[in-house]
Amino acid sequence: MLARQLAIGFGIAIILPLLIYYGVRTVYPPPAMEQTPVAEQYNAQATPEERRTNAQKQRDRQTAYRAKAKVFARVLIVVSTPIGIAAIFASAYVANVAVGTGLILGGILTVAHGYWGYWSYADDWLRFVSLILGLVVLLFVGDRTVGQHLKAGPT
């Protein structure tokens, strides 16, 4: 029975972040890096001016890609954070231990996955505040969940 509960909890924890990511990706596709033509990239007969022009084109492509990647990361964090936090809060009110465990782990992974892509773009104050809020939410849910079990007594 314990193995079944672990499998259910683990399954929810894995599927929830993937569900959110692919849901966002379906509605708002991530950018694709524009490929450099091989003839442009490895032209041995190119003049120095052509090489500078090709290098500038490549830098422009990379800059455009990074800007689009930042926008996608922002969309992902804006969607995944509230859903992940809602899953963490919901875990405190679910009586089924396997589902509650899956929701809390899935919520944590969902929020972490959203922040993973945006972390390098975020300012330090946003990182700090986010970590404080994350800790507060987990302490609240942990106290609520553990407190419920202590009040109920041993089973």
N, C-alpha and C positions, 0 to 999 in steps of 0.2 A: 504493500500500500504506500509506503514511503517513497519507493522508487517511482511510482505513478505520479505522486504529488510533485516530486522533483522534476520529472519530465514535463508535466503540465506547466509548472512555474518557469522552467527554463525555456520552454517553447514560447510562452507569452513574452518572456523577456527578449527573445531573439526576434520574434515576428513583429512586435510593436514598432521598434525603430525602423525596421525595413519597410513596414507598411507606410509609415509617415514619409520616409525618404522617397519611396516610389510614387506615393500620392502627390507629393510636391513636384517631383520630376515629371509626372504625367501632365500636370497643369502648367508647370513652368520649367521647360527643359533646361538642363545645364548647358553652358557654352561648349562648343567643340573647337579645339585648336585648329586654325586654318593651316593646312599643310603647305610647306614651301616646295615649289616645283623642283625636281631633282636637277634639271638643266640650269636652273637659277642658282641652286645651292652649290653645285660642284662643277662649275664651268671653269676649266683650266685656262681657257683662252680669254677670259674676261679681262677687260682693262681695269686699272685701279678705280676709275670713276664708276664703272659698272659694279665692281665689288662693293664700293661704298653705298651705292644706291640699293643693291640687294641686301646689304647688312641693315640699312635703314628700314627697308620694307619689312625685314624679319623683326626688328625691334618694334615697329608699329603694330605688327600682328600680335606680338607678345603683350604689348601694352593694352591693346584692345581686348585680348583674351583675359588678362588679369582684371580689367574693369568689369567685364561680364561675369567672371567667376566671383568677384566680390558681391555683385548684385544677387547672384544665385545663392551665395552663402548667407546673405542677409535675409532673403526670402525663407530659406530653410530654417534659420534660427527663429524667425518670427512665428513660424508655424509649429516647429517642434517643441519650443520651450513651453508654451501654455498647455499643449497636449500632454507633454511629459509630466509637467507639474500636476495636471489634473489626474493623471494616472497614479501618481504618487499619493495624492490626497485620497483618491478613490480606494486605494489599497488599505487605508486605515478603517474603512467602513465595510469591507467585504468580509463575510464570515468564513468563507472557504480559504484555508491557509494557502493552498497551492495557487489559487487565483490571486490572492492578495500579494503573495511573494512575487509572482510573475509580474503583477502590475507595478510593484515598487521597483523591481529590477528593470523592467521594461521602461518605466518612466525615467529612471536614472540614465539608462543607456540612450533613450530618445533625446533627453536634454543634452547629454554629453556629445552625442553625434551632431546635433545642431550647432553646438559651440565649437566642435572640432574644426569645422570648416571656416568659422568666422573668427576664431581666437586670434589669428595673426593680424586681423584688421581692427580688432577692438582696442579701445583705449584702456589704459591701466585701471582707471576708475570704474569702467564698466565691468572689467574682469573681477575687481575687488567686490563690488556691490553684488554681482551675480553669485560669487562664491559665498558671500555672507547669506544671501537669500536662500541659496541651495542648502546650506547648513541649517538654517532656521526651519525650513520646510521638513528636512529629514529629522531634525530633533522633535518637531511637533508630531510628525507621523509616528516616529519611534516611541515617543512618550504615550501617545494615544493608543497605539497598538499594544505595547507592553503593559500599559496601565490597565487596559481592558482585561488582559489575561490574568493580571495579578488580582484584580477585583473579583473575577469569576472564581478564583481559587483553583487548586489542582484538580485535574479531571481523572 
